[in-house]
Structure formats: structure tokens, C-alpha cells
Amino acid sequence: MSKLVTIYGGSGFVGRYIARRLAQDGWRIRVAVRNPEQAGFVRPYGVVGQVEPILCNIRDDASVKAAARGADAVINCVGVLDEVGKNTFEAVQAEGAARIARIASDLGISRMIHISAIGASATSDSEYARTKAQGEEAVRSYIPEAVILRPSIIFGPEDQFFNRFASMSRLGPILPVIGADTKFQPVYVDDVAEAAVNALNTRAEGTFELGGPDVNTFRELMEHMLKVVRRRRLIVNTPFWIARIMATVFGIIQAVTLGIVKAPVTKDQVINLGYDNVVSDGAKTLADLGVKPKALEAILPDYLWRFRPSGQYAAIKESAENLRT
């Protein structure tokens, strides 16, 4: 009988790619999510019954245990970029990760992959980064042989980074950014998934930092994105002191409107944008997991074309213009 893996957050941005790859490798997969009725799209990743969404709330012991029972391995892909209701950084990234690792250990499951983030640090000014570090520490304490993956900014068709700024580029001649000189090492989502699957299948151990082949500043990434979407915009860097004031005001508005008006940037995100997000010297990387990272140039046009002025017809129009000249 094929082995069973439970993927917490398996219908999310990263989790769905891991689920697809594991299904191709013959694993049976439980996709543990808060809303299984919205995760039905993962079923076709495998044959009938191979991939099944199930209800799970990682803030609840019984729910996490039910999802893990009988599994040969668990993968935790759950994380939040901003806090909403009870899904705080502490509840999800620290306590949630600890709960999954503790229960997996109690059930005798020794194979665990935990998705964290570059920049995770117990001494960080950012609560996001601190709780990521707390989650890592808890996972190691319960399952010392667990694999922890720390990706930089992850890009892909469903990302909240390039899609967001490409959408903003349609609104006017100015594209505002915070931390234009901050460096990133974007990594393709399917490369992260391949790393997770390879780590699971080879029984790797330890912490790996995942970054793509290139390091760019925020401004350079936006310049590249604008070339892909065929738009000319003035990239304006917002000073951090102004960004902090803006984030505070947006936070108040979001609280007063009970979340109806969502803050475009939070104070914690402003803090994170002040630090480079690149692979550390001497860290174990994608190469150590047998993955050759794909470059932005090879992937972005495949999903950002819809933000071009002519959308899917942009290439045809450009070709016609070349013929006329």
C-alpha cells in the first residue's frame, strides 16, 4: 500500500504544488484545511481517492490529531502574512507548528517537513519573523530529524507579490514601494515543492534556505515586472518613517471597519521590508536537495501577461508592428 502524508494547509499557495508532486510520486494525501469544500480542486492531482481534502483547524488538538492519525509523514505549510481574527502570528506560526509537531511525535511520526521563512529570528523586531523562529524551535524540540525549509519571497501564478504589484501598475503612472533597496532572492513555488518532496523521499534532515538563481533589490524586481507587463511607471520609494505612519493609520481604519477595509500594508510588514531576504552564506540550499532553481525570466511571462494593456493579444500586436516596420 502506498504511503500516506498529511499536508496541513495543502490547498494553499505552496501546499497545492507539494500535493501535486507527491501525488505524482504515488503518495496518498490528506489535505488538511479549514474549508475542505473549497479545496476540491486538489482531487484531480491523483487518481480517485488518492488526494482527499479534510477539515482541520490547527488551533485545535483533536482536529490536528485526527488529520495526522495513520500518516507516515506530515508537512506543515500553514502560515499567515497578516493577522485576521483568531489567526494571529502566535496562534498559527508558533502554537500551530508546535501542536502539529507534538501530536505527530505522540503518534510516532518521525518524518516532518516544516515550511518557515528566511529571516526567521527569535530576536527580530517583527512578530512574523519571531513566531516563525518559535515554530522552528518547537518543531525541532519534538521532531529533531525534521526538515525545515526557509524560502525567500515565493513567486508563481497564485502569488501575492508580483500579481499584487502588477495589478497596482494598472492604476496610474506611479508605482509606490517600501524599501526599494532591500534585497530579495525570489524562488519559484514549484521549486519549493520539489525541495519538500525530495527532502521527504530522501529522508533529509536539517534546515535549508531556498532562493532563486538571482538576487535583486525591490526596485529591480519591480522594473523587471513592469517590462513583463509592458507598462512604464515611475517607481517611487516610500521612506520607512512615512510607511510606518501609513501602516498605523491603515491599521486603525481596518480595526474600526471590522476588517471590511483591509490595510494594504501593516506595521509588521514595514519592519520586514527593512531587512534583506536572501540565502545566508554557508546555508544548505536547493542544490543540497537536488533542485536547480528556475529564473524569474522563465516564469513571470506565463502568468503576468493578463496585466498587459492588450492582455493575451500583446505578443500578436507587437509582432504585427514589427511586420509594418
C-alpha positions in Angstrom: 0.0 0.0 0.0 1.3 3.5 -0.9 2.4 5.7 2.0 0.1 8.4 3.5 1.1 12.0 4.1 -0.9 14.7 5.8 -0.3 18.2 4.4 -1.6 20.9 6.7 -2.5 23.9 4.5 -2.3 21.6 1.5 -4.6 23.7 -0.7 -2.7 26.9 -0.1 -0.2 28.6 -2.4 2.8 26.2 -1.6 0.8 23.3 -0.3 -1.1 22.6 -3.6 2.2 22.3 -5.5 3.6 19.8 -2.9 0.4 17.8 -3.1 0.5 17.6 -6.8 4.1 16.4 -6.8 3.5 13.8 -4.1 0.5 12.5 -5.9 2.7 12.0 -9.0 5.1 10.1 -6.8 2.3 7.7 -5.7 1.7 9.0 -2.1 -1.8 9.0 -0.7 -2.5 12.6 0.5 -4.7 14.2 3.2 -5.1 17.9 2.5 -5.9 19.3 6.0 -7.6 22.6 5.6 -10.2 24.9 7.3 -12.6 24.8 4.3 -12.4 21.4 2.6 -15.4 22.3 0.3 -13.2 25.0 -1.2 -10.3 22.6 -1.7 -11.9 20.2 -4.1 -9.6 21.3 -6.9 -6.8 19.1 -5.4 -8.6 15.8 -6.0 -7.7 15.6 -9.7 -4.0 15.7 -8.7 -4.2 11.9 -8.3 -6.5 9.0 -9.1 -9.9 8.7 -7.5 -9.5 8.7 -3.7 -5.7 9.4 -3.7 -6.0 13.1 -2.7 -8.6 14.0 -0.2 -9.4 17.4 1.5 -10.3 17.0 5.1 -11.5 19.5 7.8 -8.8 20.7 10.2 -8.2 23.6 12.5 -4.5 23.8 13.6 -5.6 25.7 16.7 -7.4 22.5 18.0 -5.6 19.4 19.3 -8.3 16.9 18.3 -8.6 18.3 14.8 -4.8 18.1 14.2 -4.6 14.6 15.7 -7.5 13.3 13.5 -5.7 14.6 10.4 -2.4 13.0 11.3 -3.6 9.6 12.6 -2.2 6.8 10.4 0.1 9.0 8.4 3.7 8.2 7.6 4.7 11.8 7.4 3.3 15.3 7.9 4.0 18.6 6.1 3.2 21.9 7.6 2.5 24.7 5.1 0.3 26.9 7.3 1.3 30.5 7.7 -0.1 34.0 7.7 1.2 37.2 6.2 -1.1 39.3 8.4 -3.3 38.6 11.4 -7.0 38.1 11.0 -9.3 37.4 13.9 -8.0 34.4 15.9 -5.5 33.5 13.2 -2.7 35.5 14.8 1.0 35.0 14.2 1.4 33.4 17.6 -1.6 31.1 17.2 -0.7 29.9 13.7 3.0 30.1 13.3 4.2 29.4 16.8 1.5 27.4 18.6 0.1 25.8 15.4 3.5 24.5 14.3 4.3 23.3 17.8 0.9 21.5 18.0 1.4 19.6 14.7 5.0 18.5 15.7 3.9 17.5 19.2 1.0 15.4 18.0 3.0 13.9 15.2 5.6 12.9 17.7 3.0 11.4 20.1 1.6 9.3 17.2 5.1 8.0 16.3 5.5 10.0 13.1 9.2 11.0 12.7 9.1 12.4 9.2 8.1 16.1 9.1 8.6 18.9 6.7 8.0 22.4 8.0 7.8 25.5 5.8 9.2 28.5 7.5 10.8 31.7 6.0 14.2 33.3 5.5 14.6 35.9 8.2 13.0 33.8 11.0 14.7 35.0 14.2 13.9 34.9 17.9 15.3 38.4 18.3 13.6 40.1 15.3 11.6 43.3 15.7 9.0 41.6 13.5 6.4 39.4 15.2 6.0 37.5 11.9 9.8 36.6 12.0 9.8 35.9 15.7 6.9 33.5 15.6 8.4 31.7 12.6 11.5 31.2 14.7 9.4 29.9 17.6 7.7 27.5 15.3 11.0 26.2 14.1 12.3 25.7 17.6 9.2 23.8 18.6 9.3 21.5 15.6 13.0 20.7 16.4 12.2 20.0 20.0 9.5 17.4 19.2 11.0 16.0 16.0 14.8 16.6 15.9 15.1 15.0 12.5 12.5 17.3 10.9 13.4 19.2 7.8 12.8 23.0 7.9 12.6 24.9 4.7 13.2 28.6 4.7 12.2 30.2 1.4 12.7 33.8 0.3 9.8 35.6 -1.5 7.9 32.8 -3.3 6.6 33.6 -6.8 4.2 31.7 -9.1 0.8 32.0 -10.7 -1.1 32.4 -7.4 1.5 34.6 -5.6 0.6 37.7 -3.6 3.7 39.6 -4.6 4.1 40.1 -8.4 0.4 39.7 -9.0 -0.3 42.5 -6.5 2.2 45.0 -7.9 1.3 44.1 -11.5 -2.3 44.9 -10.6 -1.3 48.2 -9.0 0.6 49.1 -12.1 -2.7 49.5 -14.0 -4.0 52.2 -11.6 -1.8 55.1 -12.5 1.6 56.4 -13.6 3.3 55.9 -10.2 4.1 52.6 -8.5 4.9 53.1 -4.8 7.2 50.7 -2.9 8.6 50.5 0.6 12.3 49.5 0.9 13.3 49.9 -2.7 16.9 48.9 -1.9 16.0 45.8 0.2 17.3 42.7 -1.5 15.3 39.6 -2.3 16.1 36.2 -3.8 12.7 35.1 -5.2 12.2 31.4 -5.5 9.6 29.6 -7.8 6.8 27.9 -5.9 7.3 24.6 -7.7 11.0 24.6 -6.8 10.0 24.9 -3.2 7.6 22.0 -3.7 10.3 19.9 -5.4 12.6 20.6 -2.5 9.9 19.5 0.0 9.2 16.3 -1.9 12.9 15.5 -2.3 13.5 16.1 1.4 10.7 13.7 2.3 11.7 11.0 -0.2 15.4 11.1 0.7 14.9 11.4 4.5 17.0 14.6 4.5 17.5 16.4 7.9 18.2 20.0 9.0 17.4 23.5 7.8 17.6 24.6 4.2 17.4 28.2 2.9 15.7 28.4 -0.5 16.4 31.2 -3.0 16.3 31.5 -6.8 19.3 32.0 -9.0 19.3 35.8 -8.8 19.4 38.4 -6.0 17.7 41.7 -6.8 16.6 44.8 -5.0 12.9 45.5 -4.6 13.2 48.3 -7.2 14.9 45.9 -9.7 12.2 43.4 -9.3 9.5 46.0 -10.0 11.4 47.2 -13.1 11.5 43.6 -14.4 7.8 43.1 -13.6 6.9 46.3 -15.5 8.9 45.1 -18.5 6.9 41.9 -18.5 3.5 43.7 -18.3 4.6 46.2 -20.9 4.0 49.3 -18.7 6.1 52.4 -18.0 5.7 53.6 -14.4 7.6 55.8 -12.1 8.8 53.6 -9.1 8.6 55.8 -6.0 10.3 54.7 -2.8 8.3 55.5 0.3 10.6 56.3 3.3 10.2 53.9 6.2 9.1 56.7 8.6 6.2 57.6 6.3 5.4 53.9 5.7 5.2 53.3 9.5 2.7 56.2 9.8 0.7 54.9 6.9 0.6 51.4 8.3 -0.6 52.7 11.7 -3.4 54.7 10.1 -4.4 51.8 7.8 -4.4 49.5 10.9 -6.8 51.8 12.7 -9.1 52.0 9.7 -9.2 48.2 9.4 -10.0 47.8 13.1 -12.8 50.4 13.0 -14.3 48.8 9.9 -14.0 45.3 11.5 -11.8 44.2 8.6 -14.2 45.4 5.8 -11.5 47.8 4.7 -8.3 45.8 4.6 -5.0 47.5 5.3 -2.7 47.5 2.2 0.3 47.3 4.4 0.9 46.6 8.1 3.4 47.8 10.6 4.9 44.3 10.8 5.3 44.1 7.0 7.1 47.5 7.1 9.6 46.2 9.6 10.3 43.1 7.4 10.8 45.2 4.3 13.8 46.8 6.1 15.8 43.6 6.1 17.4 41.8 3.1 15.7 38.5 2.4 18.4 36.3 0.8 20.1 33.0 1.4 22.8 33.1 4.1 26.4 32.3 3.4 27.1 28.7 4.3 23.5 27.7 4.4 22.2 24.4 2.9 20.2 25.3 -0.2 18.1 24.0 -3.0 21.2 22.4 -4.6 21.6 20.2 -1.5 18.1 18.9 -2.2 18.8 18.2 -5.8 16.8 21.2 -7.2 18.0 23.6 -9.9 16.1 26.8 -9.3 14.3 28.5 -12.2 14.8 32.1 -13.1 12.1 34.8 -13.0 12.5 35.4 -16.7 11.4 31.9 -17.4 8.2 32.1 -15.3 6.8 35.6 -14.9 5.5 36.0 -18.5 3.5 32.8 -18.1 1.1 34.4 -15.6 1.6 38.2 -15.7 0.5 38.5 -19.3 -3.0 39.3 -18.2 -1.8 42.6 -16.7 -0.6 43.9 -20.1 -2.6 46.6 -21.8 -3.5 44.2 -24.6 -3.6 41.1 -22.4 -3.2 37.9 -24.3 -3.0 39.7 -27.6 0.1 41.8 -26.7 2.5 39.4 -28.4 0.4 39.4 -31.6 0.2 43.2 -31.7 4.0 43.5 -31.2 4.6 41.0 -34.0 2.3 43.0 -36.3 4.1 46.2 -35.5 7.4 44.6 -36.4 6.0 43.5 -39.7 4.9 47.0 -40.6 8.4 48.3 -39.9 
